[in-house]
Amino acid sequence: MRRTERYPVKGSNSLWQVYSTVPFWRTIKNAVVIQLARYNPSFRLKNWMYRRLLGITIGEKSAIAMMVMMDVLHPQRIYIGDNSILGYNTTVLTHEYLVEEYRLGDVRIGNNVMVGANSTILPGVTIGDHAVVGAGSLVNADVPPYAFVAGCPARIIRYLNEEKEATPPEQEG
């Protein structure tokens, strides 16, 4: 089960009430920064924007590909480890707005993780170190370290060879 906090609402659906929980102008700022970063080809500048302007924790040498969509309402709840890759057009969500409640949860992506293009990561999920998420996957549960997952919803396909995956490419012969 994902780790999310649940907040019931009364009256109209929770999304209609979003600006009572997240300031409107912060949402506008976040949306502008995210859109600029989505089209930015510089990993250094993109990571700086995410760290300094949105409060996302991003480790050293992590690469966020073009068109990745970070959570607009609560980006500060995203944690990405060192040397990880988020593939083209991946979506990382830390919120869910439902009819009678909304939910918030941290997303934690470990070190040396590869997330394939067009994947979606839901709130409250942890992806362990050295894991690989296949392209087009829906990550709705934790992914153990060294696991290769794929599908909708993502399921464990196999475990990766820890020694091979831990060896940097420049040292392979």
Number of C-alpha atoms within 10 A of each C-alpha: 8 15 16 18 13 12 13 12 15 10 9 10 16 22 17 12 15 15 14 10 10 12 11 13 10 15 16 13 13 21 18 13 17 24 15 13 25 19 13 16 13 14 16 15 12 21 21 16 17 22 16 10 15 24 16 21 17 21 18 13 15 21 21 28 22 20 21 23 21 27 21 22 22 21 24 19 21 24 17 24 21 17 17 25 22 24 23 19 20 25 19 22 25 24 23 16 16 15 14 14 15 20 18 20 21 23 27 20 29 23 21 23 25 24 29 20 22 19 26 25 26 23 27 24 24 23 27 20 20 23 25 26 29 22 19 20 22 22 26 19 19 20 23 18 20 21 23 21 24 22 16 13 13 22 19 14 13 11 14 15 11 12 7 10 13 11 10 8 9 6 6 7 4
